[in-house]
Amino acid sequence: MAHEKLWGGRFSEPTDQFVEEFTASIDFDKRLYHQDIRGSIAHARMLGKQGILPMAEVEKIVAGLQEVLARIEAGKFDFSVALEDIHMNIEARLTEKIGEAGKRLHTGRSRNDQVALDIRLYLRDEIVEISAYLDMLVDSLIYQAEANLGVIMPGYTHLQTAQPILFSHHMMAYVEMFTRDKGRMEDCLRRMNALPLGAGALAGTTFPIDREYVAELLDFPAVTRNSLDSVSDRDFALEFMGASSILMMHLSRFSEELILWSTSEFKFVELTDSFCTGSSIMPQKKNPDVPELVRGKTGRVYGNLMALLTVMKALPLAYNKDMQEDKEPLFDTIDTVKGSLKIFADMVREMRINAGNMRAAAAKGFSTATDVADYLVRQGMPFRDAHEVVGKTVAYCIANGKDLPDLTMDEWQGFSDKIGEDIFDAITLEASVNARAATGGTALERVRAEIERAKVGR
Protein backbone atom coordinates (compact mmCIF):
# COMPACT_ATOMS: atom_id res chain seq x y z
CA MET A 1 0.00 0.00 0.00
CA ALA A 2 1.36 3.44 -0.89
CA HIS A 3 1.93 5.70 2.08
CA GLU A 4 1.48 9.15 0.57
CA LYS A 5 0.41 11.75 3.10
CA LEU A 6 -3.26 12.57 2.75
CA TRP A 7 -2.36 16.15 3.67
CA GLY A 8 0.89 16.30 1.63
CA GLY A 9 -0.10 18.79 -1.08
CA ARG A 10 1.39 21.74 0.82
CA PHE A 11 4.77 20.05 1.34
CA SER A 12 7.67 19.71 -1.08
CA GLU A 13 9.96 17.61 1.13
CA PRO A 14 9.26 14.28 2.84
CA THR A 15 8.78 14.12 6.60
CA ASP A 16 11.90 13.15 8.52
CA GLN A 17 11.56 9.49 9.54
CA PHE A 18 12.12 10.17 13.22
CA VAL A 19 9.65 13.07 13.16
CA GLU A 20 7.20 10.69 11.51
CA GLU A 21 7.63 8.16 14.29
CA PHE A 22 7.65 10.80 17.01
CA THR A 23 4.41 12.44 15.90
CA ALA A 24 2.51 9.28 14.97
CA SER A 25 -0.20 8.02 17.30
CA ILE A 26 -1.17 4.80 15.53
CA ASP A 27 0.58 2.60 18.10
CA PHE A 28 -1.94 3.61 20.74
CA ASP A 29 -4.96 5.08 18.94
CA LYS A 30 -5.51 1.99 16.79
CA ARG A 31 -7.78 0.77 19.56
CA LEU A 32 -10.27 3.38 18.30
CA TYR A 33 -10.79 1.52 15.02
CA HIS A 34 -14.32 0.38 15.75
CA GLN A 35 -15.48 3.83 16.82
CA ASP A 36 -13.70 5.48 13.89
CA ILE A 37 -15.42 3.22 11.38
CA ARG A 38 -18.79 3.56 13.08
CA GLY A 39 -18.50 7.35 13.00
CA SER A 40 -17.39 7.32 9.36
CA ILE A 41 -20.35 5.17 8.31
CA ALA A 42 -22.76 7.57 10.03
CA HIS A 43 -21.02 10.56 8.41
CA ALA A 44 -21.20 8.92 4.97
CA ARG A 45 -24.89 8.13 5.35
CA MET A 46 -25.55 11.74 6.29
CA LEU A 47 -23.62 12.99 3.25
CA GLY A 48 -25.84 10.78 1.09
CA LYS A 49 -29.04 11.88 2.81
CA GLN A 50 -28.12 15.53 2.27
CA GLY A 51 -27.24 14.99 -1.38
CA ILE A 52 -23.63 15.98 -0.78
CA LEU A 53 -22.49 12.59 -2.09
CA PRO A 54 -24.38 10.30 -4.47
CA MET A 55 -25.99 7.37 -2.71
CA ALA A 56 -24.10 4.95 -4.98
CA GLU A 57 -20.81 6.29 -3.62
CA VAL A 58 -22.13 6.20 -0.06
CA GLU A 59 -22.96 2.51 -0.40
CA LYS A 60 -19.46 1.82 -1.75
CA ILE A 61 -17.96 3.71 1.18
CA VAL A 62 -20.07 1.86 3.75
CA ALA A 63 -19.31 -1.54 2.24
CA GLY A 64 -15.63 -0.68 2.06
CA LEU A 65 -15.52 0.44 5.68
CA GLN A 66 -17.27 -2.73 6.80
CA GLU A 67 -14.66 -4.79 4.96
CA VAL A 68 -11.85 -2.78 6.59
CA LEU A 69 -13.48 -3.47 9.98
CA ALA A 70 -13.61 -7.19 9.24
CA ARG A 71 -9.92 -7.21 8.26
CA ILE A 72 -8.89 -5.39 11.45
CA GLU A 73 -10.90 -7.74 13.64
CA ALA A 74 -9.42 -10.73 11.82
CA GLY A 75 -5.90 -9.43 12.48
CA LYS A 76 -5.22 -8.96 8.76
CA PHE A 77 -4.71 -5.18 8.75
CA ASP A 78 -1.22 -3.69 8.66
CA PHE A 79 -1.14 -0.40 10.54
CA SER A 80 1.33 2.12 9.11
CA VAL A 81 3.30 4.64 11.17
CA ALA A 82 3.70 6.69 7.98
CA LEU A 83 -0.06 7.20 7.97
CA GLU A 84 0.18 8.62 11.49
CA ASP A 85 -3.10 7.62 13.11
CA ILE A 86 -6.10 5.33 12.98
CA HIS A 87 -8.13 7.81 10.92
CA MET A 88 -5.58 8.07 8.10
CA ASN A 89 -4.86 4.33 8.15
CA ILE A 90 -8.51 3.47 7.66
CA GLU A 91 -9.13 6.15 5.05
CA ALA A 92 -6.05 5.15 3.04
CA ARG A 93 -7.05 1.48 3.03
CA LEU A 94 -10.60 2.42 2.08
CA THR A 95 -9.37 4.54 -0.84
CA GLU A 96 -7.03 1.79 -1.97
CA LYS A 97 -9.98 -0.59 -2.05
CA ILE A 98 -12.80 1.49 -3.56
CA GLY A 99 -10.90 4.24 -5.35
CA GLU A 100 -12.14 7.81 -5.83
CA ALA A 101 -15.19 7.37 -3.58
CA GLY A 102 -12.90 6.78 -0.62
CA LYS A 103 -11.37 10.20 -1.05
CA ARG A 104 -14.79 11.80 -0.75
CA LEU A 105 -15.53 10.40 2.73
CA HIS A 106 -13.74 13.28 4.46
CA THR A 107 -16.05 15.86 2.89
CA GLY A 108 -17.45 18.15 5.55
CA ARG A 109 -15.27 17.00 8.43
CA SER A 110 -11.76 17.34 9.86
CA ARG A 111 -9.52 15.01 11.79
CA ASN A 112 -10.10 17.39 14.68
CA ASP A 113 -13.81 16.71 15.01
CA GLN A 114 -13.31 13.12 13.90
CA VAL A 115 -10.96 12.30 16.77
CA ALA A 116 -13.19 14.20 19.21
CA LEU A 117 -16.02 11.92 18.12
CA ASP A 118 -13.97 8.73 18.29
CA ILE A 119 -12.78 9.41 21.83
CA ARG A 120 -16.28 10.17 23.05
CA LEU A 121 -17.67 7.04 21.43
CA TYR A 122 -14.88 4.94 22.91
CA LEU A 123 -15.08 6.42 26.40
CA ARG A 124 -18.86 6.12 26.37
CA ASP A 125 -18.55 2.37 25.76
CA GLU A 126 -15.86 2.00 28.41
CA ILE A 127 -17.83 3.87 31.07
CA VAL A 128 -20.73 1.46 30.54
CA GLU A 129 -18.31 -1.45 31.05
CA ILE A 130 -16.71 0.16 34.11
CA SER A 131 -20.15 0.70 35.62
CA ALA A 132 -20.83 -3.02 35.14
CA TYR A 133 -17.59 -3.86 36.98
CA LEU A 134 -18.60 -1.50 39.78
CA ASP A 135 -21.89 -3.40 40.00
CA MET A 136 -19.94 -6.66 40.31
CA LEU A 137 -17.84 -5.27 43.15
CA VAL A 138 -20.87 -3.91 44.98
CA ASP A 139 -22.56 -7.29 44.60
CA SER A 140 -19.52 -8.97 46.17
CA LEU A 141 -19.58 -6.54 49.10
CA ILE A 142 -23.29 -7.12 49.65
CA TYR A 143 -22.69 -10.86 49.47
CA GLN A 144 -20.06 -10.67 52.23
CA ALA A 145 -22.21 -8.34 54.32
CA GLU A 146 -25.19 -10.67 54.13
CA ALA A 147 -23.17 -13.85 54.64
CA ASN A 148 -21.52 -12.46 57.80
CA LEU A 149 -24.36 -10.49 59.29
CA GLY A 150 -23.87 -10.42 63.06
CA VAL A 151 -20.06 -10.71 63.01
CA ILE A 152 -18.66 -8.07 65.34
CA MET A 153 -15.31 -6.38 64.77
CA PRO A 154 -13.53 -3.35 66.18
CA GLY A 155 -14.17 -0.05 64.48
CA TYR A 156 -11.16 2.24 64.36
CA THR A 157 -10.28 5.88 64.38
CA HIS A 158 -6.61 6.84 64.02
CA LEU A 159 -6.14 3.07 63.54
CA GLN A 160 -6.83 2.70 67.28
CA THR A 161 -9.73 0.64 68.64
CA ALA A 162 -12.73 2.94 68.95
CA GLN A 163 -16.10 1.14 69.19
CA PRO A 164 -17.53 -2.25 68.22
CA ILE A 165 -19.21 -2.38 64.83
CA LEU A 166 -20.59 -5.08 62.58
CA PHE A 167 -18.27 -6.36 59.86
CA SER A 168 -21.31 -6.07 57.58
CA HIS A 169 -21.54 -2.37 58.42
CA HIS A 170 -17.92 -1.99 57.37
CA MET A 171 -18.60 -3.71 54.04
CA MET A 172 -21.63 -1.52 53.46
CA ALA A 173 -19.47 1.58 53.92
CA TYR A 174 -17.65 0.55 50.75
CA VAL A 175 -20.97 -0.07 49.04
CA GLU A 176 -21.72 3.60 49.67
CA MET A 177 -18.34 4.66 48.24
CA PHE A 178 -18.54 2.58 45.09
CA THR A 179 -22.17 3.58 44.55
CA ARG A 180 -21.03 7.20 44.55
CA ASP A 181 -18.28 6.24 42.11
CA LYS A 182 -20.88 4.78 39.75
CA GLY A 183 -22.90 7.98 40.07
CA ARG A 184 -19.86 10.04 39.11
CA MET A 185 -19.30 7.85 36.06
CA GLU A 186 -22.93 8.27 35.04
CA ASP A 187 -22.67 12.05 35.48
CA CYS A 188 -19.55 12.09 33.33
CA LEU A 189 -21.32 10.06 30.66
CA ARG A 190 -24.28 12.42 30.68
CA ARG A 191 -22.12 15.51 30.14
CA MET A 192 -19.91 13.98 27.43
CA ASN A 193 -22.79 12.45 25.48
CA ALA A 194 -23.01 15.12 22.78
CA LEU A 195 -21.91 14.79 19.16
CA PRO A 196 -18.86 16.93 18.22
CA LEU A 197 -18.75 15.83 14.57
CA GLY A 198 -19.67 18.72 12.28
CA ALA A 199 -17.40 21.22 14.00
CA GLY A 200 -14.82 20.77 11.26
CA ALA A 201 -11.31 21.91 12.04
CA LEU A 202 -12.61 24.67 14.31
CA ALA A 203 -15.23 26.82 12.51
CA GLY A 204 -17.81 24.36 11.19
CA THR A 205 -18.27 23.49 7.52
CA THR A 206 -19.70 25.14 4.44
CA PHE A 207 -21.54 21.97 3.43
CA PRO A 208 -25.23 21.60 4.36
CA ILE A 209 -24.67 18.78 6.84
CA ASP A 210 -27.30 17.44 9.24
CA ARG A 211 -25.59 17.00 12.61
CA GLU A 212 -28.79 15.95 14.34
CA TYR A 213 -29.17 13.05 11.92
CA VAL A 214 -25.62 11.85 12.64
CA ALA A 215 -26.33 12.19 16.38
CA GLU A 216 -29.40 10.01 15.95
CA LEU A 217 -27.42 7.36 14.06
CA LEU A 218 -24.75 7.30 16.79
CA ASP A 219 -27.16 7.44 19.77
CA PHE A 220 -26.14 10.90 20.96
CA PRO A 221 -29.03 12.76 22.61
CA ALA A 222 -27.53 16.14 21.68
CA VAL A 223 -24.97 17.91 19.51
CA THR A 224 -22.26 20.25 20.76
CA ARG A 225 -23.13 23.94 20.45
CA ASN A 226 -19.82 25.63 19.67
CA SER A 227 -17.37 24.45 17.01
CA LEU A 228 -14.29 25.86 18.77
CA ASP A 229 -15.14 24.12 22.01
CA SER A 230 -16.14 20.93 20.20
CA VAL A 231 -12.64 20.23 18.90
CA SER A 232 -10.66 21.60 21.85
CA ASP A 233 -12.70 20.19 24.74
CA ARG A 234 -11.21 17.38 26.77
CA ASP A 235 -13.19 18.10 29.93
CA PHE A 236 -14.97 14.79 29.52
CA ALA A 237 -11.65 12.92 29.65
CA LEU A 238 -10.49 14.96 32.64
CA GLU A 239 -13.78 14.39 34.42
CA PHE A 240 -13.51 10.67 33.79
CA MET A 241 -9.94 10.63 35.10
CA GLY A 242 -11.02 12.63 38.15
CA ALA A 243 -13.83 10.18 38.87
CA SER A 244 -11.39 7.32 38.26
CA SER A 245 -8.90 8.83 40.72
CA ILE A 246 -11.54 8.94 43.44
CA LEU A 247 -12.58 5.39 42.58
CA MET A 248 -8.98 4.18 42.80
CA MET A 249 -8.57 6.02 46.11
CA HIS A 250 -11.49 4.00 47.46
CA LEU A 251 -9.93 0.78 46.17
CA SER A 252 -6.62 1.79 47.71
CA ARG A 253 -8.19 2.42 51.13
CA PHE A 254 -9.88 -0.97 50.93
CA SER A 255 -6.59 -2.52 49.82
CA GLU A 256 -4.81 -1.12 52.86
CA GLU A 257 -7.40 -2.65 55.17
CA LEU A 258 -7.27 -6.04 53.48
CA ILE A 259 -3.47 -6.00 53.70
CA LEU A 260 -3.63 -5.21 57.42
CA TRP A 261 -6.46 -7.62 58.11
CA SER A 262 -4.64 -10.51 56.45
CA THR A 263 -1.49 -10.12 58.57
CA SER A 264 -0.69 -12.60 61.33
CA GLU A 265 -1.22 -9.76 63.83
CA PHE A 266 -4.84 -9.21 62.76
CA LYS A 267 -5.94 -12.46 61.10
CA PHE A 268 -9.35 -10.94 60.37
CA VAL A 269 -9.55 -12.22 56.80
CA GLU A 270 -7.81 -14.70 54.56
CA LEU A 271 -7.46 -13.99 50.88
CA THR A 272 -7.71 -17.15 48.82
CA ASP A 273 -4.54 -18.55 47.28
CA SER A 274 -5.53 -17.52 43.76
CA PHE A 275 -5.12 -13.84 44.72
CA CYS A 276 -1.82 -14.18 46.58
CA THR A 277 1.78 -15.12 45.84
CA GLY A 278 4.64 -16.67 47.79
CA SER A 279 8.21 -15.69 48.54
CA SER A 280 11.24 -16.90 46.61
CA ILE A 281 13.12 -17.43 49.87
CA MET A 282 10.59 -17.66 52.74
CA PRO A 283 8.39 -20.74 52.27
CA GLN A 284 5.81 -19.69 54.84
CA LYS A 285 4.85 -16.43 53.11
CA LYS A 286 1.47 -15.71 51.54
CA ASN A 287 1.64 -12.20 50.16
CA PRO A 288 -1.47 -10.08 49.38
CA ASP A 289 -0.09 -9.00 46.02
CA VAL A 290 -3.41 -8.04 44.45
CA PRO A 291 -4.42 -5.37 46.98
CA GLU A 292 -0.81 -4.18 47.17
CA LEU A 293 -0.66 -3.75 43.41
CA VAL A 294 -4.02 -1.99 43.28
CA ARG A 295 -2.79 0.33 46.02
CA GLY A 296 0.27 1.04 43.87
CA LYS A 297 -1.69 1.48 40.64
CA THR A 298 -3.70 4.24 42.29
CA GLY A 299 -0.66 6.49 41.87
CA ARG A 300 -0.50 5.99 38.12
CA VAL A 301 -4.16 6.95 37.74
CA TYR A 302 -3.51 10.12 39.76
CA GLY A 303 -0.50 10.75 37.51
CA ASN A 304 -2.60 10.34 34.37
CA LEU A 305 -5.01 13.00 35.61
CA MET A 306 -2.15 15.37 36.40
CA ALA A 307 -0.57 14.69 33.00
CA LEU A 308 -3.68 15.67 31.04
CA LEU A 309 -4.43 18.65 33.27
CA THR A 310 -0.90 19.86 32.56
CA VAL A 311 -1.30 19.32 28.81
CA MET A 312 -4.52 21.34 28.74
CA LYS A 313 -3.66 24.12 31.17
CA ALA A 314 -2.26 26.66 28.66
CA LEU A 315 -3.67 25.64 25.30
CA PRO A 316 -5.24 28.42 23.24
CA LEU A 317 -8.35 27.62 21.23
CA ALA A 318 -8.82 25.54 19.24
CA TYR A 319 -6.99 22.27 18.48
CA ASN A 320 -3.26 21.90 19.20
CA LYS A 321 -1.01 18.89 18.60
CA ASP A 322 -0.41 18.74 22.37
CA MET A 323 -3.87 17.23 22.63
CA GLN A 324 -2.64 14.02 21.05
CA GLU A 325 -1.22 13.41 24.53
CA ASP A 326 -4.75 12.84 25.83
CA LYS A 327 -5.04 9.27 24.64
CA GLU A 328 -2.27 7.35 26.40
CA PRO A 329 -3.18 8.55 29.92
CA LEU A 330 -6.86 8.09 29.15
CA PHE A 331 -6.40 4.57 27.79
CA ASP A 332 -4.10 3.62 30.66
CA THR A 333 -6.65 4.90 33.19
CA ILE A 334 -9.43 2.89 31.54
CA ASP A 335 -7.34 -0.29 31.52
CA THR A 336 -6.16 0.17 35.11
CA VAL A 337 -9.61 0.88 36.52
CA LYS A 338 -11.24 -2.01 34.68
CA GLY A 339 -8.55 -4.48 35.72
CA SER A 340 -8.58 -3.32 39.34
CA LEU A 341 -12.36 -3.53 39.64
CA LYS A 342 -12.63 -6.92 38.03
CA ILE A 343 -9.97 -8.53 40.20
CA PHE A 344 -11.31 -6.87 43.36
CA ALA A 345 -14.86 -8.07 42.72
CA ASP A 346 -13.65 -11.67 42.50
CA MET A 347 -11.20 -11.39 45.40
CA VAL A 348 -13.72 -9.84 47.81
CA ARG A 349 -16.36 -12.46 47.06
CA GLU A 350 -13.93 -15.31 47.75
CA MET A 351 -12.17 -13.95 50.86
CA ARG A 352 -12.75 -15.84 54.12
CA ILE A 353 -13.76 -14.07 57.32
CA ASN A 354 -12.33 -15.00 60.72
CA ALA A 355 -15.24 -14.01 62.95
CA GLY A 356 -13.59 -15.26 66.15
CA ASN A 357 -10.52 -13.07 65.77
CA MET A 358 -12.64 -10.08 64.88
CA ARG A 359 -14.76 -10.51 67.98
CA ALA A 360 -11.74 -11.04 70.22
CA ALA A 361 -10.17 -7.84 68.91
CA ALA A 362 -13.41 -5.93 69.42
CA ALA A 363 -13.44 -6.97 73.07
CA LYS A 364 -10.06 -5.33 73.65
CA GLY A 365 -8.99 -1.74 73.89
CA PHE A 366 -11.91 -0.51 76.02
CA SER A 367 -14.13 -0.42 72.94
CA THR A 368 -17.29 -0.01 75.03
CA ALA A 369 -16.01 2.99 77.02
CA THR A 370 -18.37 5.33 75.16
CA ASP A 371 -21.26 3.07 76.13
CA VAL A 372 -20.35 3.59 79.80
CA ALA A 373 -20.41 7.35 79.26
CA ASP A 374 -23.79 7.11 77.53
CA TYR A 375 -25.03 4.94 80.43
CA LEU A 376 -24.07 7.64 82.93
CA VAL A 377 -25.76 10.33 80.82
CA ARG A 378 -28.96 8.31 80.95
CA GLN A 379 -28.60 8.31 84.74
CA GLY A 380 -28.64 12.11 84.69
CA MET A 381 -24.92 12.94 84.57
CA PRO A 382 -23.77 15.65 82.11
CA PHE A 383 -21.79 14.12 79.25
CA ARG A 384 -18.59 16.02 80.01
CA ASP A 385 -18.65 14.74 83.59
CA ALA A 386 -19.41 11.24 82.35
CA HIS A 387 -16.48 11.48 79.94
CA GLU A 388 -14.15 12.32 82.82
CA VAL A 389 -15.47 9.48 84.99
CA VAL A 390 -14.93 6.93 82.24
CA GLY A 391 -11.49 8.31 81.49
CA LYS A 392 -10.48 7.73 85.10
CA THR A 393 -12.02 4.27 84.98
CA VAL A 394 -9.97 3.37 81.91
CA ALA A 395 -6.80 4.73 83.55
CA TYR A 396 -7.53 2.51 86.58
CA CYS A 397 -8.01 -0.51 84.33
CA ILE A 398 -4.71 0.11 82.55
CA ALA A 399 -2.88 0.46 85.85
CA ASN A 400 -4.39 -2.79 87.14
CA GLY A 401 -4.27 -4.88 83.98
CA LYS A 402 -8.03 -5.07 83.60
CA ASP A 403 -10.66 -4.35 80.96
CA LEU A 404 -14.06 -2.80 81.66
CA PRO A 405 -16.00 -6.08 81.89
CA ASP A 406 -13.48 -7.32 84.51
CA LEU A 407 -14.38 -4.64 87.07
CA THR A 408 -16.41 -5.61 90.13
CA MET A 409 -19.50 -3.73 91.22
CA ASP A 410 -17.54 -2.18 94.09
CA GLU A 411 -14.89 -0.94 91.66
CA TRP A 412 -17.53 0.53 89.37
CA GLN A 413 -19.24 2.38 92.19
CA GLY A 414 -15.92 3.71 93.35
CA PHE A 415 -16.03 5.88 90.26
CA SER A 416 -19.74 6.80 90.43
CA ASP A 417 -22.64 5.82 92.65
CA LYS A 418 -24.90 6.19 89.62
CA ILE A 419 -23.59 2.90 88.26
CA GLY A 420 -25.77 -0.11 88.98
CA GLU A 421 -25.74 -3.82 88.22
CA ASP A 422 -27.19 -3.17 84.77
CA ILE A 423 -23.83 -1.74 83.68
CA PHE A 424 -22.69 -5.26 82.79
CA ASP A 425 -25.53 -5.65 80.29
CA ALA A 426 -24.85 -2.19 78.84
CA ILE A 427 -21.23 -2.92 77.90
CA THR A 428 -21.51 -6.21 76.05
CA LEU A 429 -20.43 -6.09 72.43
CA GLU A 430 -23.95 -6.90 71.25
CA ALA A 431 -25.48 -4.19 73.42
CA SER A 432 -22.96 -1.65 72.16
CA VAL A 433 -23.61 -2.51 68.52
CA ASN A 434 -27.39 -2.77 68.72
CA ALA A 435 -27.80 0.44 70.69
CA ARG A 436 -26.77 2.37 67.57
CA ALA A 437 -30.04 1.98 65.71
CA ALA A 438 -30.48 5.40 64.13
CA THR A 439 -30.32 5.66 60.36
CA GLY A 440 -26.74 4.97 59.30
CA GLY A 441 -25.84 3.19 62.53
CA THR A 442 -24.26 -0.22 63.06
CA ALA A 443 -27.19 -1.95 64.83
CA LEU A 444 -27.99 -5.38 63.44
CA GLU A 445 -31.49 -4.51 62.29
CA ARG A 446 -30.31 -1.23 60.77
CA VAL A 447 -27.53 -2.95 58.81
CA ARG A 448 -29.89 -5.69 57.66
CA ALA A 449 -32.26 -3.00 56.39
CA GLU A 450 -29.41 -1.26 54.54
CA ILE A 451 -28.41 -4.52 52.88
CA GLU A 452 -31.97 -5.04 51.67
CA ARG A 453 -32.14 -1.42 50.52
CA ALA A 454 -28.93 -1.84 48.56
CA LYS A 455 -30.18 -5.08 46.98
CA VAL A 456 -33.41 -3.39 45.88
CA GLY A 457 -31.34 -0.50 44.47
CA ARG A 458 -29.32 -2.95 42.39
N, C-alpha and C positions, 0 to 999 in steps of 0.2 A: 504494500500500500504506500503510495506517495505521501510524504509528510510535509507538503507545502503549508505555510502558515495561512490560516483562513483570514488573517488580518494583514497579510504581508504586502499589500499593494503600495503602502506608504514607504516601505523600506527597500534600500538598494543593496544592503549588505546582510549576509546571514547572521543569525543570532549566535553569539559565542556559545560553545557547547556547555561550558560550566554555568553560564548565565541561564541557559535553557534548563539545565538540571536544577539550578538554585531556585528559579522562579516557578517551576512546574509544581502542580498540586496533585497530579494523577495518582501518585502512590497512596495518598490518603483519601482523596475525594471520590475515588472509583466506587466506594461503597454507596454513593448516591445514584448509581446507575438506574435503579428501578424508578426512583422519584423523577429523575431527569427525563426518562422516556415517557413516564406517565404525564408529566407536565407538557412535553413536546406534542404528544398525541392530542391533548386537550387544546393546545394552542393551534395546531394544524386544523382541527375540526372547526374551531372558531373562525380561522381564516377562510375556510370553505363556506361556512354559514354566511359570512359577511360579503362573500363574493370577491374577496381579496385574492384568493387562489381558486383556480378551477377545481371542482370536486374530484375530477379524475386524478389530478395531481395530489390532492389531499389523501385519496385512498392509496395511492402509491407510497406516499410518505408514511401513513399509518402502518401499512403492511410491512414496509421496510424497517420501521422502528420495532415492530413486534418480532421480526426476524433477528434484529440486532439483540434484543432482549433475550431471545431464546439462545443465541450463541454465547452471550455473557453467562447465563445461568448454566449452560452446559460446559463452561470452562474453555470455550473455543475462541475467545476474543483476546487479541493481543493489544494490550494498552500501550500507548506510545508516549514517552516523555516529551518527544518533539511536539506533540499536539497538546501539551500543557495540562489539560484538565479533562474531566469526564465529559463536559459539554462538547468540546472540540473533538474528542475521540469518537463520540457517538455520531456527531454530525458528519465527520469525515468518512466514517464507515458507511453511513446512510447514503451519502453522495456517491461514494464508490459503487454502491450497489444499484441505486436507482437513477443515477445521473442528475440531470439539470434540476429535477424536482426537489432533490435533496438540498440544493443551494437556496431554494426559496423558503425553506422552513423557518429561517431566522427573520423573515419579514415581520416587522412590527415589534421586535423585542431585542433586548441586549443581553449579553452575558451577565450584566449586573442584576437585572430583575430576574433572570433565569436562575442564577445561583441563590438569590434571596428566596425564590419559590422552592427550589430543591431542598434547601436547609429546613424550611418550615414544614414541608411535607415529611421529611425524614424525622425531624424532632417530634412532630405530631404523632407519628407511628410509634416512636420510642417511648414517649410519655405514656401512651396507652399500655405498652408492655411493662413499663416500670410500675405503673399503678397496679397491674395484675400481680407483680412480684410483691408489692406492698401488701396487697390483699392476702397473699400466701403467708407472709410473715405474721400479719395480724391474726390469721387463722391459727398459726402455730402457738402464738402467745395465749390466745383464748383457750386452745386445747390444753395447754399446761395449767392455766388458771383453773379450769374446770376439773381437770384430773386431780389437782392437788388442793382443792378447796378445803380449808380447815387447817392446813399446815401453817404453823406459826414460825416466824423468823424474827430476828432483830431488825428493826429499822434504824438507820444511821443518819446522823448529821455530823459533819466534820470527820467522817469515817469512824466515829465513836458511837458505841451503843446508845440509842436514844429511847425508843419505845418499842414494844412488841407490835408487829403488824402481821397480816397474812401474806404468805408468799404470793398468793393469787392477786392480792392488792398490788404487790410490786410488779407483777407481770402486766396487770391492767394499766399501770402507769405508762408502760411502753406502748400499749395499745393506743393510749391518748396521743402520745408523741407521733407515732407512725400514721395515725389517722389525720393529724394536722399536716404531716408531710404529704399525704395523698391530696389533701385539700389545696396545698400550695401548688402541687403539680397540676391539678385541675384548673386553678386560677391562671397559671402560666399558659396552659393550653387555650383557655378562653381568650386571653389577650393576644396570643400569637396567631390565632386562627382567622387570619384575613389574607386575601390573595394579593401579593405584591406584583405579580406579572401584569404587564401593561404600563409600568412606569418607565420602560425603556432604559436608557443609560442613566438618565436623571430627570428628564423634562417631559416624559410621555412620548407619544408617537403621533405622526401625522396621519397614520392609517385609521380608518373608521372601525376600530376593534370593539368588541363587546366583552368587557372585563367580567360583567356579571354572569355571562354565559359560561366563561371559563371557570369562574368560581363555583358555579353550579356543577359543572362536570367534575371538579376536583373536591367537592364537598366542603367548600369554604362558605361560611354563613355571611361573609362580608368581604369587601375589597378595601385595600388601603386607600387613604384619602389624599395623600400628598406624595408626588413622585420622588421628590428629593429624599424624604424620610423613608420611602419604600425601599430604596436601594442601599441606604446607609444605616438603617436600623439594625442593631443586633441586641436590642434590649431583651428580646425573647430568649436569646441564648444566655445572656447574663442572668436573667431571672431564673431560668432553668438551673444554671450553675449555682446560683444563690440558694435555691430550694434544695439542690443536691448537697450543698455544703452543710446545710442544717440537718438534712437526712443522715448524712455520714457522721455528723457530730453525735446524733442519737445512737447510731450503730456503734460508734466508738465508746460512748459512755456504757452501753450495754456490754461491749467487749471487755471493758475494764472490769466490770463486775463479774462476768463469767470467768475471767482470768483469776481474779481473787478467789471467787467461790470454789474454783476447782483445785486450789492449792491444798496441800496437806494440813495447813493451819486452819483453813475453813472447812473443807470437805462438805460444802453445801450441795454441790452438784457434781456430776460426772459427765463429761462430754464423751460420746461414744467414740470408739477407736477410729472410725472412718473419718473423723474430723480432727484427729490429732496425729502427731508424729513422735518418733523416738529420738534418742541421742546416739551419736556415733560412738560415744565412749562410755556413757552411763546407762547400763541396761535397764535400770529401774524407771527411767524417765518416760513420762507421757505428757508431751508439750501441747498446749492449746494454740497451735499455730494459726488456725482459722481466725479466731477473734484477735489474735495479735496482729495478723496481717491486715485485717479490716481496720483495726486501730491505726496501723501505719498508712494504709491507703487513704485514710481521711485527709492526710496532709497533701497528697497529690491533687485531690479534688479542690481543696482550698487554693492550692497553687494555680490550678486551671482557671479558677474564678479571677484571681489576681492578675494572671497573664492577660486575659481578655479585657479586663477593666483597664489595664495599662495600655493595651493596644488602642482602645477606643477613646482614651481620655483627652486626646488633643487633635482628633481628626476633624478637619473642616468638611463641610458638606460638599460633594455627596460621596461617591465611592472612592476609596483609596486602596492601593494594593496591599497596604497593611492588613486589611480586613480578611485577606486570605488566611491570616493567622488565627481566624476564629475556629477553624474546623478541627485541628488536632486536639486542642484542649476540650472542645465540645465532645468530640467522638470519644476521647479518653474518659471523660466524665461519665458519659452514657455507659460505656463498657464497664467501668469500675462500679458504678451504682448497681447496674443489673447483676453483675457477678456477686457483689457483696450481699445483696438482698436475697438472691436465690440460695446461696450457701447458708445464709443465716436462717432462712425459713426452715430448711431441712435440719440444720443443727439444733435449733431450739426445740423442734418437735421431738427429736430423738434423745435429748439430754435427760439424764436420770436425776431425780431429786432425792436428797438425803434428809428426810423429814426429821429424823432423830437428832442429827447434828444441828439442824436449824433451831429446833426447839431448845436444845441444851444451851446454845449460844444466846437465845432470847432470854433465858432465865438468868443470865449473868449480867454484870455491869449495872445493876440497880435500874433495870429497864422500866420498872413499875413505880419509880419514885414520883413521877408526875401524878400517878393515880392516888398516891398517898396525899399529895397536896390537894388534889381535887376532893378527896374524902374529907379533909379538914375544912375546906371551904363549905362543903355541904353541912358541916357541923356548926357553921356560923363564923368561922375564922376568916379574916381578910386574906386574900391570896398572897400578898407580900409577906404576911406573917407566917402563913402556911409554908411558903417557899423557904423561909429561914429555918423553920422547924425541921423540915425534911432534909435540908442541907446539913444540919447538925446531926441528924439521924444517920445520914450516909457517912459522914466523917467518923461517927462512932463505930459504924459497921466496918469501915476500912481499918480503923485502929485495932479492932478486935477480931478481924478475919471472918466476918459474918456477911450475909446478904440479908435483905429486908425480910424474906419469909422465915429466916432463922431466929428473929428476935422473939423474946417471950413477951407476954402481956405486960409484965412489970417493966420491962425495958421500954416498950412502946409508951406506956403511960408516964415514964420518966421524962419523955419529951413533950407530952401534952395529955392532960386529963380528958380531952375530948375524944381520944382514941378508945374505941371499944373492941369487943371480941370480933365484931364484923369486919375489922380491918383485914383479917386473913382471907376472907372471901373477896375483898375489894382488890387485892393485889395478885390474884392468880393471873396467869397469862391470858386465859380465856376471858376473864372479867375485864381485863385491860383492853383487849381487842374489841370485845363486843359492846363495850360502853361507848365506843366511837361510832355511833349509828347515824349521824347527820349525813346529808348528801355529800359524797366524796370521801367519807370515812372508811376505816378498815374493818368495821364490824362484819361478821360473817354474812348476815342477811343483806347488808348493803352491797357487799362485794358480789354476792350471788346475783343480786338484781342488776348490777352493772355488767356482769357477764352476759346475762340474758338480753340486756339492752344492746350490748355490742353485737350479739349474734343476730338480733332483729335488724340492726343497722347494716349488717353485711349484705 
